[in-house]
Amino acid sequence: MNEEEIKVLSIGDKSGVIQILKKFLNDNENVFTFPNLSMNNNRVSLWAALFQLIQEPSLESVHAMCLSALRILSRDKLEVDAIVCEKWIITLIEKAGLFNFLNIDDETKPAERIPKKEEAIEALKCLCNLALNSEVSRALCAHTSIAQGLVARLRSYKDIPYKDDIMLFDMKLLFILTALRQDISAKIKSELHGMDYLISCLNEIITEASVDPDVAGACGGVTGDSHCFLQDNQQAIICEILKIQFNLTLQNSLDDQVDEEEEAIYLRLMPVLTTLLSAHVSSEQKLHELRNNIVNVLVSVPSKFYPYLTPDYNEGEKPQYVYDTKNMESLQSLIQFLLHRLTITTSTSNQNEYLCPILTVLNKSARSCRAHRKYLRQEVLPPLRDVSSPPEKGSTLRNQLCRLLTTPITAIRDLVAEFLFILCKEKVGRMVKYTGFGNAAGHLAQKGLLSGGRGPVVYSSSSEDSDTEEYLEAQPHIDPVVGCTRPPRVNPFEGMTEEQKEYEAMKLVNLFDKMVSTGVVKPARVGPDGRPQPVEHVLEMREHPPNRPQS
C-alpha cells in the first residue's frame, strides 16, 4: 500500500476506503511480511488510519474489512512492539465481543449484545497474531480484562449462533496467552477457575457429537459401537482446549500431590479424556492429532488418577478390548498411538519430541495400576515362541522398543528401559529374557542390579510368566547376552596343544592390557552394590568372575 492510498484511508472517504481495502485484501491474502511499509513511517500511518476507521460509527460497514487488513498486517513481526498501544488492544477486544460477557453473573442470562460474526472473528485472529508475535501486546493484554472476558464467554457459547467459529479462535487466543504469559495462566487457573469451564466445554461438545454407527465403522471403529464421532470443527476446538489444559496443568507435572480442588478437577477430567481416546474422527491424521494432545495433558495428570482411564464396563456394553472386567479401549488407543509414533520416528533428532510424552504416560500407567501393567505386558511382551532372532530384530512392539534400549538419546533410552522393567515386575532375569542382557545392561547398571535380583517395588505374587513349549525347548540354547539362540560354532581351540592355548590366552591378555594402558577401554567388574567398578588390571577379573543374572 502506497502513501497516497494511506492518505485516502486517513481521510475516511467511504467509496475510496472500500476500493483500497478490497485491493489490499485480494493482493495480500497470503503475504506475511511488508518491508515496503518501513519507509517514511508508512507502517504506523497505516495502522493508525485503520484503527481510526474502526472507531468511526458512521463507517461501520467497512469495520470488518479494516479488521481483515489488520489481521494481515499483524502477521509481520517487524516494528509491532513499537506500534501497538493499549487503546488499540482494547478496541480489538471490544470488536471481538469479549467485554459483552464480563458482567453476566447468571449463566442462564444471555449477553447484552452478540458481536457481529465477521468482525468478532477477524478481531480474534488479529489478537492471536499480536499475542503470538509481540511481547508488548501480550503485556498489554495482561493489563486488560481479556482473560476474564474469554473465561466468561466459555459459559455463554450456547447463546451465540455461530459458536463453533468463535470458540475455535477464542481457544487459540487462550492457548497463546496461557503459553506465553505465566501471570495470565495463573489467573485463569486459580482466580477464574478456567479448568472447570474448559472441562464443561469438552463435555458439551462430546454430548453434541453425533453417534453414528456406520460412520464409526468407516473410521476404524466397530460397526454398531456407541463411540462419539467428532466433526472436523469439533475436533479442532477440542485440540485447542486440550492445549490450554496442558498449559494450566503443566506446573503440576513434577508433583503428584494435589489439594481437594485439584482432585475434583482431575476426577471430572479423566472420564472426558477416556471418552476422547475412544472417539472417532474423519481421518487418521486428525485422530493422531487428537491423541497427541490427550497424551500431553496426561503427562501432567498425577498417577493416582490413571486407573480412571479404564472403568469397569456395565452390562449391555460391548467394549472391543477388555481385561479383568475393565474397559481397556483407552489404554489400547495409547498403545496404538505409541506404535504410530514409533513408525514415524525415523531418526534420533525427533525421538524426544515424538516418543517422550507417550512413553512417560505408559510408564505412569503401568506403575500406577496393576490391571494396566498386566494388560500392557500382554500387548508388549507376549509369551516368547520364536527366539531364533535377537530381541531388537523384527517389527513387533517389543522389537521396536528393544532397539531403543541402545539409542544415544538417553531420555528415551531410560524411559523405554524403565517401561519394560516395570512390565517385567522389576525382575532382572525376566528383563534379560525379553531384551537380552546386552540391551538391558545399561539400565541394570544404573539401578545396581547387574548381579541379578529385582527392584525395590513389591508387585503381586502371581507369576504371570507362563513359558510356551517352543521357548522351553529352545531355552538351553539361548545366549542370554544377545537374548536368542545361536547356531553351533566351531571350537577355536580344537586341535591346539595346551602350550598353544596358553600362548593364545596370554596374547589376548596382553592385547587387553595394551588397550587399558592406552585408554581405549576401561574394564570393570560388578561390585558389591551391583554397579560396575573399574579394575586396575584385567587379571583382577580372574579373581572375581562375573555373576550371571538370576531369574
TISE-212515 format. One line per 4 residues: number of its first residue (from 1); for each residue x, y, z of N, C-alpha, C. Coordinates in steps of 0.2 Angstrom, whole numbers. Example, Ala and Ser with C-alpha at 12.3 -4.5 7.8 and 13.67 -1.06 7.14 Angstrom:
REM residues 2
1) 66 -28 39 62 -22 39 66 -16 39  64 -11 35 68 -5 36 64 0 39;
REM end
This chain:
REM residues 551
1) 4 -6 0 0 0 0 4 6 0  3 11 -5 7 17 -5 5 22 -1  9 28 -1 7 34 3 0 37 1  -1 37 -5 -7 40 -7 -13 36 -5;
5) -13 30 -5 -18 26 -3 -19 26 5  -14 27 8 -14 28 16 -18 34 17  -16 40 13 -19 46 14 -27 46 13  -29 42 8 -36 41 7 -39 38 13;
9) -36 33 16 -39 29 22 -39 34 28  -34 39 28 -34 43 34 -40 48 33  -42 50 27 -47 55 26 -54 52 27  -55 45 26 -61 42 28 -66 42 22;
13) -64 43 16 -69 43 11 -72 36 10  -78 35 11 -81 28 11 -79 24 4  -81 27 -1 -80 23 -8 -73 22 -9  -69 27 -7 -61 26 -8 -58 21 -4;
17) -61 21 3 -59 16 8 -60 9 5  -66 8 3 -69 1 1 -64 -1 -5  -63 3 -10 -59 1 -15 -52 -1 -14  -49 3 -9 -42 2 -7 -41 -4 -3;
21) -46 -5 2 -46 -11 6 -47 -18 2  -52 -18 -3 -53 -24 -7 -47 -26 -11  -43 -21 -14 -37 -22 -17 -32 -25 -13  -31 -22 -7 -26 -24 -2 -27 -31 0;
25) -33 -33 2 -35 -39 4 -34 -45 -1  -36 -43 -7 -35 -48 -13 -28 -49 -15  -24 -44 -14 -17 -44 -16 -12 -47 -11  -15 -47 -4 -10 -49 1 -13 -54 6;
29) -18 -58 3 -21 -63 7 -15 -69 10  -10 -70 6 -5 -75 8 2 -72 9  2 -65 10 8 -62 12 9 -61 19  15 -62 21 17 -62 29 22 -56 31;
33) 25 -53 26 29 -48 28 28 -42 23  29 -36 26 28 -29 22 34 -25 23  40 -26 20 46 -22 21 45 -15 18  41 -14 13 40 -8 10 36 -3 14;
37) 33 -5 20 30 -1 24 34 3 29  41 0 29 46 3 34 48 10 32  46 12 25 49 19 23 44 24 25  47 30 27 43 36 28 37 35 33;
41) 39 30 38 34 29 44 27 27 41  27 24 35 20 21 32 17 16 37  21 12 40 18 7 44 13 9 49  16 14 53 12 17 59 6 21 56;
45) 7 25 50 2 28 47 -4 24 45  -2 18 42 -7 13 40 -11 10 46  -8 8 51 -11 5 57 -16 11 60  -13 17 61 -17 22 64 -23 24 60;
49) -23 24 53 -28 25 49 -34 20 50  -31 13 50 -36 8 50 -40 8 57  -36 9 62 -40 10 69 -44 16 69  -42 21 66 -47 27 66 -53 26 62;
53) -53 22 57 -59 20 53 -63 15 58  -60 11 61 -64 6 66 -68 10 71  -65 15 73 -68 19 79 -73 24 77  -74 24 70 -79 29 67 -86 25 66;
57) -91 26 70 -98 23 70 -101 24 63  -100 29 59 -103 30 53 -100 26 47  -94 23 49 -91 18 44 -92 11 46  -97 9 49 -97 3 52 -97 -3 47;
61) -99 -1 41 -99 -6 35 -92 -8 33  -87 -4 35 -81 -6 32 -76 -9 38  -79 -9 44 -76 -11 50 -73 -18 49  -77 -23 46 -74 -30 45 -68 -30 40;
65) -68 -26 35 -63 -25 30 -57 -22 34  -58 -17 38 -52 -15 42 -49 -20 46  -53 -23 50 -50 -29 54 -47 -34 50  -49 -36 44 -46 -41 40 -39 -38 38;
69) -39 -32 36 -32 -29 34 -27 -29 40  -30 -27 46 -25 -28 52 -23 -35 53  -28 -39 52 -26 -47 53 -20 -48 49  -20 -46 42 -15 -47 38 -8 -44 40;
73) -9 -37 42 -3 -33 44 0 -36 50  -4 -39 55 -1 -41 61 3 -48 60  3 -51 54 7 -57 53 15 -54 54  16 -48 52 23 -46 51 25 -44 58;
77) 31 -47 61 33 -45 67 37 -38 67  39 -36 62 43 -30 61 40 -24 64  43 -21 69 40 -14 72 34 -15 76  31 -21 77 24 -22 80 25 -19 87;
81) 30 -21 91 31 -19 98 31 -11 98  34 -8 93 34 0 94 27 3 92  23 -1 88 17 2 85 11 1 90  10 -5 93 4 -7 96 4 -3 103;
85) -3 -1 105 -4 3 111 -10 0 114  -11 2 121 -16 -1 124 -23 0 122  -24 6 119 -30 9 116 -32 4 110  -28 2 106 -29 -2 100 -31 -9 103;
89) -27 -12 108 -29 -18 110 -36 -19 113  -38 -13 117 -44 -13 120 -50 -13 114  -48 -9 109 -53 -9 103 -54 -16 100  -48 -19 99 -49 -26 96 -53 -31 101;
93) -52 -30 108 -56 -34 112 -63 -32 112  -65 -26 111 -72 -24 111 -75 -27 104  -71 -26 99 -74 -29 92 -75 -36 93  -70 -40 97 -71 -47 97 -77 -49 102;
97) -80 -44 105 -86 -45 109 -84 -48 116  -78 -48 118 -76 -51 125 -79 -47 131  -79 -40 130 -82 -36 135 -89 -37 137  -93 -40 132 -100 -41 132 -102 -46 137;
101) -97 -50 139 -99 -56 144 -97 -55 151  -93 -49 152 -90 -48 159 -95 -48 165  -100 -45 164 -105 -43 169 -111 -48 170  -110 -54 167 -115 -59 167 -114 -64 173;
105) -117 -63 179 -117 -67 185 -121 -73 184  -127 -73 181 -131 -79 180 -129 -82 173  -127 -88 173 -126 -92 167 -131 -92 162  -138 -92 165 -143 -93 161 -145 -86 157;
109) -142 -81 159 -144 -74 157 -140 -73 150  -143 -71 145 -139 -70 139 -135 -64 139  -129 -63 134 -126 -57 134 -130 -52 132  -128 -46 134 -132 -40 132 -132 -39 124;
113) -126 -40 121 -126 -39 114 -121 -44 111  -123 -48 106 -119 -53 102 -115 -49 97  -109 -50 97 -105 -46 92 -106 -49 85  -105 -45 80 -106 -47 73 -100 -53 71;
117) -103 -58 68 -98 -63 66 -92 -61 63  -92 -58 57 -86 -56 54 -81 -52 58  -84 -47 61 -80 -43 65 -77 -46 71  -80 -50 74 -78 -54 80 -72 -59 78;
121) -73 -62 73 -68 -67 71 -62 -64 68  -63 -59 64 -57 -55 62 -53 -52 68  -56 -49 73 -53 -46 78 -50 -51 83  -53 -57 83 -49 -63 87 -43 -65 83;
125) -43 -66 77 -37 -68 73 -32 -62 74  -34 -56 74 -29 -51 74 -26 -51 81  -30 -52 86 -27 -53 93 -22 -59 94  -24 -64 90 -20 -70 90 -13 -69 87;
129) -13 -65 82 -7 -64 79 -2 -59 83  -6 -54 86 -2 -49 90 1 -53 96  -3 -57 99 -1 -60 105 5 -65 104  5 -68 98 10 -73 96 16 -69 94;
133) 16 -63 91 22 -60 88 25 -54 92  21 -52 97 23 -46 101 23 -47 108  28 -46 112 28 -47 119 25 -41 122  25 -35 119 22 -29 121 14 -30 121;
137) 12 -33 116 5 -35 115 2 -39 121  6 -44 122 4 -49 127 4 -45 134  9 -41 135 9 -37 142 3 -33 142  1 -30 137 -5 -25 137 -11 -29 138;
141) -11 -35 135 -17 -40 136 -18 -42 143  -12 -43 147 -12 -45 154 -15 -39 158  -14 -33 156 -17 -27 160 -24 -25 158  -27 -29 154 -34 -28 152 -38 -34 155;
145) -45 -34 154 -49 -39 156 -50 -45 151  -45 -46 147 -46 -51 141 -47 -58 144  -43 -60 149 -44 -66 152 -51 -67 155  -53 -62 159 -60 -63 162 -65 -63 156;
149) -64 -60 151 -69 -60 145 -69 -67 142  -63 -70 141 -63 -76 137 -66 -82 142  -64 -81 148 -67 -86 153 -75 -85 154  -77 -79 154 -84 -78 155 -88 -80 148;
153) -85 -80 143 -88 -82 136 -88 -90 136  -84 -93 140 -84 -100 140 -91 -103 143  -94 -99 147 -101 -101 150 -107 -99 145  -105 -95 140 -111 -92 136 -111 -94 129;
157) -108 -99 127 -107 -101 119 -114 -103 117  -118 -106 121 -125 -108 119 -129 -102 116  -127 -96 118 -131 -90 116 -129 -87 109  -123 -90 107 -120 -87 101 -122 -91 95;
161) -125 -89 90 -127 -93 84 -122 -96 80  -116 -93 80 -110 -95 76 -105 -97 81  -106 -101 86 -102 -103 92 -96 -107 90  -97 -111 85 -91 -115 83 -85 -111 80;
165) -87 -106 76 -81 -102 74 -78 -97 79  -82 -95 83 -80 -90 89 -76 -94 94  -78 -100 95 -75 -105 100 -68 -106 98  -67 -108 92 -60 -110 89 -55 -105 90;
169) -57 -98 89 -52 -93 89 -52 -90 96  -57 -91 100 -56 -90 107 -51 -94 111  -51 -101 109 -47 -106 112 -40 -105 109  -39 -103 103 -32 -102 100 -29 -96 104;
173) -33 -91 105 -30 -85 109 -29 -87 116  -33 -91 119 -32 -93 126 -26 -97 126  -25 -101 122 -19 -105 121 -12 -101 121  -12 -96 117 -6 -92 116 -5 -88 122;
177) -10 -85 125 -9 -81 131 -7 -86 137  -10 -92 138 -8 -96 144 -1 -99 143  1 -100 136 8 -102 135 13 -97 136  12 -91 134 17 -86 134 17 -81 140;
181) 12 -81 144 11 -76 150 9 -81 156  14 -81 160 13 -85 166 8 -82 171  7 -76 171 3 -72 175 -5 -73 173  -6 -73 166 -12 -75 164 -14 -82 165;
185) -9 -86 164 -11 -93 165 -13 -95 172  -9 -91 177 -11 -92 184 -18 -89 186  -19 -84 183 -26 -80 184 -31 -85 182  -31 -87 176 -36 -91 173 -37 -98 177;
189) -31 -101 179 -32 -107 183 -35 -106 190  -32 -101 194 -33 -100 201 -39 -96 202  -39 -90 199 -44 -85 201 -51 -86 197  -50 -88 191 -56 -88 186 -58 -95 185;
193) -55 -100 188 -57 -107 188 -58 -110 181  -53 -108 177 -54 -109 170 -54 -117 168  -51 -121 172 -51 -128 171 -58 -131 171  -62 -129 176 -69 -131 177 -73 -129 170;
197) -72 -123 168 -76 -121 162 -74 -125 156  -67 -126 155 -65 -129 149 -67 -137 149  -67 -140 155 -70 -147 155 -77 -147 153  -81 -142 156 -88 -141 154 -89 -141 146;
201) -85 -137 143 -85 -136 136 -84 -142 133  -79 -146 135 -77 -153 132 -83 -157 133  -86 -157 138 -92 -161 139 -98 -160 135  -99 -153 134 -104 -151 129 -103 -153 122;
205) -97 -152 120 -95 -154 113 -96 -162 112  -94 -166 117 -95 -173 117 -102 -175 117  -106 -171 121 -114 -173 121 -117 -171 114  -114 -165 111 -117 -163 104 -114 -168 99;
209) -109 -171 100 -106 -175 94 -111 -181 92  -111 -182 86 -116 -187 84 -113 -194 85  -118 -199 86 -116 -206 87 -119 -210 81  -115 -210 76 -117 -214 70 -113 -220 69;
213) -116 -226 70 -113 -232 70 -109 -233 63  -113 -231 58 -110 -233 51 -104 -228 50  -104 -222 52 -98 -218 52 -92 -220 56  -94 -223 62 -89 -225 67 -85 -231 64;
217) -89 -236 60 -86 -241 57 -82 -239 52  -84 -234 48 -80 -232 42 -73 -229 44  -73 -226 51 -67 -223 53 -63 -227 58  -64 -233 57 -59 -238 61 -62 -241 67;
221) -68 -239 69 -72 -242 75 -75 -248 73  -79 -251 78 -83 -257 77 -90 -255 75  -92 -257 69 -99 -256 67 -104 -257 72  -108 -252 74 -113 -253 79 -111 -251 86;
225) -104 -248 86 -102 -246 93 -105 -239 94  -105 -237 101 -108 -231 103 -103 -225 104  -97 -226 101 -92 -220 102 -94 -214 98  -93 -208 101 -95 -202 98 -90 -201 92;
229) -93 -198 87 -90 -196 81 -89 -188 81  -83 -186 80 -82 -179 81 -81 -176 74  -85 -171 72 -84 -167 66 -77 -163 66  -75 -161 60 -68 -158 60 -68 -152 64;
233) -73 -148 64 -73 -142 68 -73 -143 76  -77 -149 78 -77 -151 85 -70 -153 87  -67 -157 82 -60 -160 84 -55 -154 85  -56 -149 80 -51 -144 81 -52 -140 87;
237) -58 -138 89 -59 -135 95 -57 -139 101  -58 -145 101 -56 -150 107 -48 -150 107  -45 -150 102 -37 -150 102 -35 -143 105  -38 -138 103 -36 -131 106 -37 -131 114;
241) -43 -134 116 -45 -134 123 -39 -138 127  -38 -144 124 -33 -148 127 -26 -145 128  -24 -141 123 -18 -137 123 -18 -132 129  -24 -129 130 -24 -124 136 -24 -128 142;
245) -27 -134 143 -27 -138 149 -20 -140 150  -16 -142 145 -9 -144 146 -5 -138 149  -6 -132 146 -3 -126 149 -5 -125 157  -11 -126 158 -14 -125 165 -11 -130 170;
249) -10 -136 168 -8 -141 172 -1 -143 172  3 -140 168 10 -141 167 14 -141 173  12 -136 177 16 -135 183 15 -140 189  10 -144 188 9 -150 192 13 -156 190;
253) 16 -156 185 19 -162 182 24 -165 186  28 -161 190 33 -164 194 31 -166 201  25 -164 203 22 -166 210 15 -169 209  15 -175 212 9 -179 212 4 -177 217;
257) 6 -172 222 2 -170 227 -3 -165 225  -10 -166 226 -15 -161 224 -19 -160 230  -22 -154 230 -27 -152 235 -34 -154 233  -39 -153 237 -46 -156 236 -49 -153 230;
261) -47 -146 228 -50 -143 222 -47 -146 216  -40 -147 216 -37 -150 210 -39 -157 209  -40 -161 215 -43 -168 214 -50 -168 211  -54 -163 213 -61 -163 210 -60 -162 202;
265) -55 -158 200 -55 -156 193 -52 -162 189  -47 -166 192 -45 -172 189 -50 -177 188  -54 -178 194 -60 -183 193 -65 -181 188  -66 -175 186 -70 -173 181 -67 -174 174;
269) -60 -173 174 -56 -173 168 -55 -180 165  -54 -185 169 -52 -191 167 -57 -195 163  -63 -195 165 -69 -198 161 -69 -195 154  -68 -188 154 -68 -184 147 -63 -187 143;
273) -56 -187 145 -51 -190 142 -52 -197 139  -55 -201 144 -56 -208 142 -61 -208 136  -66 -204 136 -71 -204 130 -67 -202 124  -63 -197 124 -60 -194 119 -55 -199 116;
277) -52 -203 120 -47 -208 117 -50 -213 113  -57 -214 114 -61 -219 110 -65 -216 105  -64 -209 104 -69 -206 99 -66 -207 92  -71 -206 87 -69 -207 80 -69 -200 77;
281) -65 -199 72 -64 -193 68 -64 -195 61  -63 -190 57 -64 -191 49 -58 -193 46  -52 -193 49 -46 -195 46 -41 -198 51  -36 -202 49 -31 -204 53 -26 -198 56;
285) -25 -193 52 -21 -188 54 -24 -184 60  -31 -183 59 -34 -179 64 -35 -184 71  -35 -190 70 -35 -195 76 -29 -194 79  -23 -194 76 -17 -194 79 -16 -187 82;
289) -18 -182 79 -18 -175 82 -22 -175 89  -27 -178 89 -32 -178 95 -28 -182 100  -26 -188 99 -22 -192 104 -16 -189 106  -12 -185 102 -6 -182 104 -8 -177 109;
293) -13 -173 108 -15 -168 113 -17 -171 120  -21 -177 119 -23 -180 125 -17 -183 129  -12 -185 126 -6 -188 129 -2 -182 133  -2 -177 129 1 -171 133 -2 -169 139;
297) -9 -169 139 -12 -167 145 -11 -173 151  -11 -179 149 -10 -185 153 -3 -185 156  2 -182 153 9 -181 156 8 -177 163  4 -172 163 4 -168 169 -1 -171 174;
301) -5 -176 172 -10 -179 177 -7 -183 182  -8 -182 189 -5 -187 194 -6 -194 192  -2 -198 194 -3 -206 193 -9 -209 196  -11 -206 202 -16 -209 206 -23 -209 202;
305) -23 -204 197 -29 -204 193 -30 -208 187  -24 -212 185 -24 -216 179 -29 -221 179  -30 -225 185 -35 -230 184 -42 -228 182  -43 -222 182 -50 -219 179 -50 -220 172;
309) -44 -221 168 -44 -222 161 -48 -228 159  -48 -233 164 -51 -240 162 -56 -241 167  -62 -239 166 -68 -240 171 -70 -247 170  -74 -250 175 -77 -256 174 -83 -255 169;
313) -84 -260 165 -89 -259 160 -95 -262 162  -101 -259 160 -108 -261 163 -111 -266 159  -116 -269 161 -120 -274 157 -123 -271 151  -123 -274 146 -125 -271 140 -120 -268 135;
317) -114 -266 138 -109 -263 135 -105 -269 131  -102 -267 126 -98 -272 122 -91 -269 120  -87 -268 125 -81 -265 123 -76 -270 119  -72 -267 114 -68 -271 110 -62 -274 114;
321) -60 -270 119 -54 -273 122 -56 -273 130  -55 -279 133 -57 -280 140 -52 -284 143  -51 -282 150 -46 -286 154 -48 -285 161  -49 -290 164 -51 -290 171 -57 -286 173;
325) -62 -287 169 -68 -284 170 -68 -276 168  -62 -274 166 -61 -267 164 -61 -265 157  -64 -260 155 -64 -257 148 -57 -254 146  -53 -258 142 -46 -256 141 -46 -252 134;
329) -51 -250 131 -51 -246 125 -46 -240 125  -47 -236 130 -42 -230 130 -35 -232 131  -33 -237 135 -27 -240 135 -24 -243 128  -29 -246 125 -27 -249 118 -26 -243 113;
333) -29 -237 114 -28 -232 110 -21 -229 111  -19 -229 117 -12 -226 119 -7 -231 116  -8 -237 116 -3 -242 113 -3 -241 105  -9 -240 102 -9 -239 95 -6 -232 93;
337) -6 -227 98 -3 -221 97 5 -222 97  7 -226 102 14 -227 103 17 -231 96  13 -235 94 15 -239 88 16 -234 82  11 -229 81 11 -224 76 17 -220 77;
341) 19 -218 83 25 -213 84 31 -217 83  31 -223 84 37 -227 83 38 -228 75  33 -228 72 33 -229 64 36 -222 61  34 -217 64 36 -210 60 42 -207 63;
345) 45 -211 68 51 -208 71 57 -212 67  60 -208 63 64 -210 58 72 -209 60  73 -204 64 80 -203 66 80 -201 74  86 -200 76 86 -198 83 85 -191 85;
349) 85 -187 79 83 -180 80 76 -178 83  71 -183 81 64 -182 83 62 -187 88  66 -191 91 64 -196 96 61 -192 102  64 -187 105 62 -184 111 55 -181 110;
353) 54 -178 104 48 -174 103 42 -179 102  43 -185 98 38 -189 96 37 -195 102  42 -197 105 41 -203 110 41 -201 117  44 -196 119 45 -194 126 38 -194 130;
357) 33 -190 127 26 -190 131 23 -196 131  22 -200 126 18 -206 126 22 -211 130  28 -212 130 32 -216 135 31 -214 142  31 -208 143 30 -206 150 23 -208 153;
361) 18 -207 149 11 -209 150 11 -216 152  14 -220 147 13 -228 148 17 -230 154  23 -227 156 26 -228 162 22 -227 168  19 -221 168 15 -219 174 9 -224 174;
365) 6 -226 169 0 -230 169 2 -237 171  8 -240 169 10 -247 171 11 -247 178  14 -241 181 16 -241 188 11 -240 193  6 -236 190 0 -234 195 -5 -239 196;
369) -6 -244 191 -12 -248 191 -10 -255 189  -12 -260 193 -10 -267 192 -13 -270 185  -19 -268 184 -23 -270 178 -20 -267 172  -18 -261 172 -14 -258 167 -8 -262 165;
373) -4 -263 170 3 -266 169 2 -273 166  -3 -277 169 -4 -284 166 -7 -283 159  -11 -279 157 -13 -278 150 -8 -276 146  -4 -271 148 2 -269 144 7 -274 143;
377) 8 -278 148 13 -283 147 10 -289 142  4 -290 142 1 -294 137 2 -292 130  1 -285 129 2 -282 122 9 -281 120  13 -279 125 20 -278 123 25 -284 124;
381) 24 -288 129 29 -293 130 25 -300 130  22 -302 125 18 -308 125 23 -314 126  20 -320 128 25 -326 129 29 -327 123  35 -329 124 40 -330 119 39 -336 115;
385) 40 -336 109 39 -343 105 46 -343 100  46 -339 96 52 -339 91 58 -335 94  63 -338 96 69 -335 99 75 -336 95  74 -337 89 80 -338 84 83 -331 82;
389) 79 -325 83 82 -319 81 83 -314 88  88 -310 88 89 -305 93 82 -301 95  81 -299 101 75 -295 103 74 -289 99  80 -286 97 79 -280 93 78 -281 85;
393) 78 -287 83 76 -288 76 69 -290 75  66 -286 71 59 -288 69 54 -282 70  48 -282 69 43 -277 68 38 -276 74  38 -281 79 33 -281 84 35 -275 89;
397) 30 -274 93 31 -268 98 37 -269 102  38 -276 104 44 -277 109 50 -276 105  51 -278 98 57 -277 94 58 -270 94  53 -266 92 55 -259 91 57 -255 98;
401) 54 -257 104 56 -255 110 63 -257 112  65 -263 110 72 -266 112 77 -262 108  75 -260 102 80 -256 98 82 -249 101  77 -247 105 78 -240 108 82 -241 114;
405) 83 -247 117 87 -248 123 94 -246 122  96 -245 115 103 -243 114 103 -236 110  98 -232 110 98 -226 107 103 -221 110  106 -217 107 110 -212 110 106 -206 114;
409) 100 -206 113 95 -201 116 94 -204 123  97 -202 128 97 -205 135 90 -205 138  86 -199 137 80 -199 140 75 -204 137  75 -205 131 71 -210 128 74 -217 130;
413) 80 -218 130 83 -225 132 80 -227 139  81 -222 144 79 -223 151 71 -224 151  67 -221 148 60 -221 148 58 -228 145  61 -230 140 59 -237 137 62 -243 142;
417) 68 -242 144 70 -247 149 66 -248 155  64 -242 158 60 -242 164 53 -245 163  50 -243 157 44 -246 155 44 -254 154  49 -256 151 50 -264 150 51 -267 157;
421) 55 -263 161 57 -266 168 51 -266 172  47 -261 172 40 -262 176 36 -267 173  35 -268 167 31 -274 164 34 -281 166  41 -281 168 44 -287 170 44 -287 178;
425) 40 -283 181 39 -283 188 46 -282 191  50 -278 188 57 -276 190 61 -282 192  60 -288 189 64 -294 189 70 -294 184  76 -294 186 81 -294 182 81 -300 177;
429) 80 -306 179 80 -312 175 75 -311 169  69 -309 171 64 -308 166 65 -303 161  68 -297 164 70 -292 159 75 -295 154  80 -298 156 85 -301 152 82 -306 147;
433) 77 -310 149 74 -315 145 71 -311 139  68 -305 140 64 -302 135 68 -297 131  74 -295 133 78 -290 130 85 -292 128  87 -297 132 94 -299 131 98 -294 136;
437) 104 -298 139 107 -294 144 111 -288 141  113 -289 135 117 -283 131 113 -277 131  106 -278 129 102 -272 129 100 -269 136  100 -273 141 97 -271 147 103 -269 152;
441) 109 -271 150 115 -270 155 115 -262 157  114 -257 153 115 -250 155 110 -249 160  104 -251 159 98 -249 164 100 -253 171  102 -259 170 103 -263 176 109 -260 180;
445) 114 -258 176 120 -255 180 117 -248 184  113 -244 181 111 -238 184 107 -240 191  104 -245 191 100 -247 196 104 -252 201  110 -253 200 114 -258 204 111 -265 204;
449) 109 -267 198 106 -274 198 110 -278 193  116 -277 192 120 -281 187 121 -288 190  121 -289 196 122 -296 199 115 -300 199  110 -297 197 103 -300 197 99 -297 203;
453) 93 -301 204 89 -299 209 83 -295 206  80 -290 210 74 -286 207 74 -280 211  70 -275 208 70 -268 211 66 -268 217  66 -262 220 63 -261 227 55 -262 227;
457) 52 -261 222 45 -261 222 42 -268 222  37 -269 227 34 -275 228 28 -276 223  28 -281 219 22 -282 215 18 -288 217  13 -290 214 8 -295 216 12 -302 215;
461) 10 -307 219 14 -313 219 13 -318 213  7 -317 210 6 -321 204 11 -321 199  13 -327 196 18 -327 191 17 -323 185  12 -324 182 10 -322 175 15 -323 170;
465) 20 -328 171 26 -329 166 26 -336 164  20 -338 161 20 -345 158 24 -345 152  28 -350 151 33 -351 145 29 -355 141  30 -354 134 27 -358 129 32 -364 128;
469) 29 -369 125 33 -375 124 39 -374 119  38 -370 114 43 -368 110 49 -365 113  47 -360 118 53 -357 122 56 -362 127  53 -366 130 56 -371 134 61 -376 131;
473) 59 -377 124 63 -382 120 69 -378 118  69 -372 117 75 -368 115 79 -365 120  76 -365 126 79 -361 132 86 -363 133  88 -370 133 95 -372 135 100 -369 130;
477) 98 -367 124 102 -365 118 102 -357 118  99 -354 122 98 -346 122 105 -343 125  108 -339 121 113 -335 124 110 -329 127  110 -328 134 107 -323 137 110 -316 136;
481) 116 -315 133 119 -309 132 115 -306 126  114 -310 121 110 -307 115 103 -309 115  100 -313 119 93 -314 120 90 -319 115  94 -323 112 92 -328 107 96 -334 106;
485) 94 -339 102 98 -344 101 104 -343 96  109 -346 96 115 -345 91 116 -352 88  118 -352 81 120 -358 78 126 -361 81  127 -368 81 133 -371 83 139 -368 80;
489) 144 -366 84 151 -363 82 156 -368 83  161 -368 78 167 -372 78 171 -370 84  174 -375 88 178 -373 94 185 -371 91  187 -364 93 193 -362 90 199 -365 93;
493) 198 -368 99 204 -372 102 205 -379 99  201 -381 95 201 -388 93 208 -389 89  211 -394 91 217 -396 88 223 -393 90  223 -388 95 228 -385 98 231 -389 104;
497) 237 -388 105 241 -391 111 239 -386 117  241 -389 123 240 -384 129 244 -378 129  251 -379 126 255 -374 126 253 -368 121  250 -371 115 247 -366 111 241 -362 114;
501) 237 -366 117 231 -362 121 233 -357 125  239 -359 129 241 -354 134 244 -348 131  248 -349 125 251 -344 122 245 -339 119  240 -342 116 234 -338 113 231 -334 119;
505) 230 -337 125 227 -334 131 231 -328 133  238 -329 134 242 -323 136 242 -318 131  242 -320 124 242 -315 119 236 -310 120  230 -313 121 224 -310 122 224 -305 128;
509) 227 -308 134 228 -303 140 233 -297 138  238 -298 135 242 -293 133 239 -288 129  235 -290 124 231 -285 120 226 -281 124  223 -284 129 218 -281 133 222 -276 137;
513) 228 -278 140 232 -274 144 234 -267 140  236 -268 134 238 -263 130 232 -258 129  226 -261 127 220 -256 127 219 -252 133  220 -256 139 218 -252 145 223 -247 146;
517) 230 -248 145 235 -244 147 235 -238 142  232 -238 136 232 -233 131 225 -229 132  221 -232 136 214 -228 137 209 -230 132  210 -235 128 205 -237 123 199 -240 127;
521) 200 -244 132 194 -247 136 196 -246 143  191 -247 147 192 -247 154 188 -253 157  191 -258 158 187 -264 161 184 -263 168  179 -267 169 176 -266 176 173 -273 178;
525) 172 -273 184 168 -279 187 162 -277 191  158 -281 192 152 -279 196 154 -279 204  153 -273 207 154 -273 214 149 -275 218  150 -275 225 145 -277 230 138 -273 229;
529) 138 -267 226 132 -263 226 129 -265 219  131 -270 215 128 -271 209 129 -267 203  134 -262 204 136 -257 199 143 -259 197  145 -257 191 151 -258 188 157 -254 192;
533) 162 -258 194 168 -255 197 174 -256 193  178 -251 191 184 -251 187 189 -256 190  193 -259 186 199 -263 189 205 -261 186  210 -261 190 217 -259 188 220 -263 182;
537) 219 -270 183 222 -274 178 217 -280 176  217 -282 170 212 -287 168 213 -294 172  219 -295 175 219 -301 179 215 -301 185  213 -295 187 209 -295 193 202 -298 192;
541) 200 -298 185 194 -301 183 194 -309 184  200 -312 184 200 -319 186 199 -321 193  200 -316 197 199 -317 204 192 -316 206  188 -312 202 181 -311 204 177 -312 197;
545) 176 -318 195 172 -320 189 165 -316 189  163 -314 184 156 -310 183 151 -315 185  146 -312 189 140 -315 191 135 -315 185  131 -321 184 126 -321 179 119 -319 183;
549) 115 -315 179 109 -313 182 104 -319 183  101 -319 189 97 -325 190 89 -323 189  85 -327 188 78 -326 187 75 -325 194;
REM end
